[in-house]
Amino acid sequence: MSQQALITIDCINEMLHPDGKLSQKGYRSFLEQHQSITHINKTIADARANNSLVIFVSLGFQENYTDCPSQSLLFKNAPIFEILRKNTWSTSTYEEINQRDNNIIISKNRVNAFHHTELDGILKRHGVTEILLAGCATDLAINSTARDAHDRDYNITILSSCCIAANDEDHDSSLRLLEKIAVIV
C-alpha cells in the first residue's frame, strides 16, 4: 500500500515572522499577498484527516556554526547575524503554522531537505511513494528537495499556493522548471 507524506520546509520564524531578518527579503510580503499560511494550514489539516504523514523540515545550524558552510553565498552571513541556530527562536516553526508535538520534525543544515538528514529513511519506513511539498522557498528548498526526491523515485506534487518565495518571478519561474519532474497544483 502506498502512502502519501506532506513535507513542509523552512516555515520558520527567521523567514516568515515579521521580526525575522530573512523575512525582510520578500518572504513576508509574498506570504501576506498570497495568503500562504492559510493554504499551508488547510493542507496540513487535510493531510491529517487523510492519515498522511506530516513532516516539518527546518533549517538550523549548530550553536557554534561549525556545520554552516562558510563558502556558501546563501549561508555565510548566518554566524555574523547570529541567525539560523538550532533550537532558537530563529529556527522554531512560525507560530501561525499548525505544527503539533506529535509531528515528525527534522533539522537540516543545507537547502535540500534530504541532504544528510533522516528524511529518506523515514519516508521508506512508512511506505511513502508520493510526496507533497510546501514551504519556503520555492526557488531554493522546494526546488532542491523536489529534484532530489525525483531522483529517489518518489512521485512529487508541489502545492504552489503553499509555497513561498521572495517574489512572484522567482516563484513562477521555479514552478515552470519543476513541472518537468513534478505535478504542480
C-alpha positions as CSV (number, residue, x, y, z in Angstrom):
1,M,0.0,0.0,0.0
2,S,1.4,3.4,-1.0
3,Q,1.4,6.2,1.5
4,Q,1.5,10.0,1.0
5,A,3.5,12.5,3.0
6,L,3.2,16.2,3.3
7,I,6.6,17.8,3.8
8,T,6.6,21.4,4.9
9,I,10.0,23.0,4.6
10,D,11.5,26.0,6.4
11,C,8.3,27.6,7.8
12,I,10.5,29.1,10.5
13,N,10.4,32.4,12.3
14,E,13.5,33.8,10.6
15,M,11.8,33.5,7.2
16,L,8.2,34.2,8.0
17,H,7.8,36.2,11.2
18,P,7.7,40.0,10.8
19,D,10.8,40.2,13.1
20,G,12.8,37.7,11.1
21,K,15.8,39.1,9.4
22,L,15.3,36.9,6.3
23,S,11.6,37.6,6.2
24,Q,12.6,41.1,5.1
25,K,14.0,39.7,1.9
26,G,10.4,39.5,0.5
27,Y,9.1,36.3,2.0
28,R,6.8,38.1,4.4
29,S,5.2,40.3,1.8
30,F,4.8,37.3,-0.5
31,L,3.0,35.2,2.1
32,E,0.7,38.0,3.0
33,Q,-0.1,38.8,-0.6
34,H,-0.8,35.1,-1.4
35,Q,-2.3,34.1,2.0
36,S,0.2,31.2,2.0
37,I,-0.2,30.5,5.7
38,T,-4.0,29.9,5.3
39,H,-3.3,27.5,2.4
40,I,-0.5,25.7,4.3
41,N,-2.7,25.2,7.4
42,K,-5.6,23.9,5.3
43,T,-3.3,21.4,3.6
44,I,-1.9,20.3,6.9
45,A,-5.4,19.7,8.2
46,D,-6.4,17.8,5.1
47,A,-3.2,15.6,5.3
48,R,-4.0,14.8,9.0
49,A,-7.6,14.0,8.1
50,N,-6.4,11.6,5.3
51,N,-3.9,9.9,7.8
52,S,-1.0,11.1,5.6
53,L,2.4,11.5,7.2
54,V,3.1,15.2,8.1
55,I,6.7,16.2,8.3
56,F,8.3,19.5,9.2
57,V,11.8,20.1,8.0
58,S,13.6,23.2,9.3
59,L,17.0,24.8,8.6
60,G,19.3,25.1,11.6
61,F,23.0,25.1,12.4
62,Q,24.9,24.1,15.5
63,E,25.3,26.7,18.2
64,N,29.0,27.4,17.1
65,Y,28.1,27.2,13.4
66,T,30.7,24.5,12.7
67,D,28.2,22.9,10.2
68,C,27.5,26.2,8.4
69,P,29.3,26.3,5.1
70,S,31.4,29.4,5.1
71,Q,31.8,29.4,1.3
72,S,28.1,29.4,0.8
73,L,26.7,32.7,-0.7
74,L,23.4,31.8,0.9
75,F,24.5,30.9,4.4
76,K,27.8,32.7,5.0
77,N,26.3,35.6,6.9
78,A,24.3,33.4,9.4
79,P,27.0,33.5,12.0
80,I,27.6,37.2,11.5
81,F,23.9,38.0,12.2
82,E,23.6,35.1,14.7
83,I,20.6,33.6,13.0
84,L,19.5,30.1,12.0
85,R,20.9,28.4,15.1
86,K,19.1,25.2,16.0
87,N,16.8,25.2,19.0
88,T,16.4,29.0,19.0
89,W,13.5,31.4,18.1
90,S,15.1,31.8,14.7
91,T,14.6,28.2,13.7
92,S,11.4,27.5,15.5
93,T,8.3,26.9,13.4
94,Y,6.4,30.1,12.8
95,E,3.6,30.3,15.4
96,E,0.8,30.6,12.8
97,I,1.7,27.3,11.2
98,N,-0.3,24.4,12.7
99,Q,2.5,22.2,13.8
100,R,1.8,19.7,16.6
101,D,4.1,18.0,19.0
102,N,3.4,14.6,17.5
103,N,4.5,15.6,14.0
104,I,7.8,14.4,12.7
105,I,10.4,17.3,12.9
106,I,13.7,17.1,11.0
107,S,16.5,19.6,11.2
108,K,18.7,20.2,8.1
109,N,21.8,22.3,7.6
110,R,21.6,22.7,3.8
111,V,19.0,23.8,1.3
112,N,17.9,20.3,0.3
113,A,15.7,18.5,2.9
114,F,17.3,15.1,2.0
115,H,20.9,16.3,2.4
116,H,22.4,14.3,5.4
117,T,19.0,14.0,7.1
118,E,16.9,11.0,8.1
119,L,14.1,12.1,5.7
120,D,14.5,9.3,3.1
121,G,14.7,6.6,5.8
122,I,11.5,7.9,7.5
123,L,9.7,8.0,4.2
124,K,10.7,4.5,3.2
125,R,9.8,3.1,6.7
126,H,6.3,4.5,6.3
127,G,5.9,3.2,2.7
128,V,5.7,6.7,1.2
129,T,5.7,6.8,-2.5
130,E,4.1,10.3,-3.0
131,I,5.4,13.5,-1.6
132,L,3.5,16.8,-1.3
133,L,5.8,19.8,-0.9
134,A,5.0,23.1,0.8
135,G,7.0,25.8,2.4
136,C,9.8,28.3,1.9
137,A,11.4,29.0,-0.5
138,T,10.0,27.8,-3.8
139,D,13.2,28.5,-5.7
140,L,15.6,27.1,-3.1
141,A,14.4,24.4,-0.7
142,I,11.3,23.3,-2.6
143,N,13.3,23.2,-5.9
144,S,16.3,21.3,-4.4
145,T,14.2,18.9,-2.4
146,A,11.8,18.1,-5.4
147,R,14.8,17.4,-7.7
148,D,16.4,15.1,-5.1
149,A,13.0,13.3,-4.4
150,H,12.6,12.8,-8.1
151,D,16.0,11.1,-8.3
152,R,15.0,8.9,-5.3
153,D,11.9,7.7,-7.3
154,Y,9.2,9.5,-5.3
155,N,6.1,10.9,-7.1
156,I,6.2,14.6,-6.3
157,T,3.4,17.1,-6.1
158,I,4.2,20.8,-5.4
159,L,1.4,22.7,-3.8
160,S,2.0,26.1,-5.4
161,S,-0.3,28.1,-3.1
162,C,1.5,26.6,-0.1
163,C,5.0,27.7,-1.4
164,I,6.6,31.0,-0.5
165,A,9.3,32.8,-2.4
166,A,10.9,36.2,-2.2
167,N,8.9,37.4,-5.2
168,D,6.4,36.2,-7.8
169,E,9.1,35.9,-10.5
170,D,11.2,33.5,-8.5
171,H,8.1,31.5,-7.5
172,D,6.7,31.2,-11.0
173,S,9.9,30.6,-12.9
174,S,10.8,27.8,-10.4
175,L,7.4,26.1,-10.8
176,R,7.7,26.3,-14.6
177,L,11.0,24.4,-14.4
178,L,9.8,21.9,-11.8
179,E,6.7,20.9,-13.8
180,K,9.2,18.7,-15.8
181,I,9.6,16.4,-12.8
182,A,6.6,17.2,-10.5
183,V,2.9,17.7,-10.6
184,I,2.2,21.4,-9.8
185,V,-1.2,22.1,-8.2
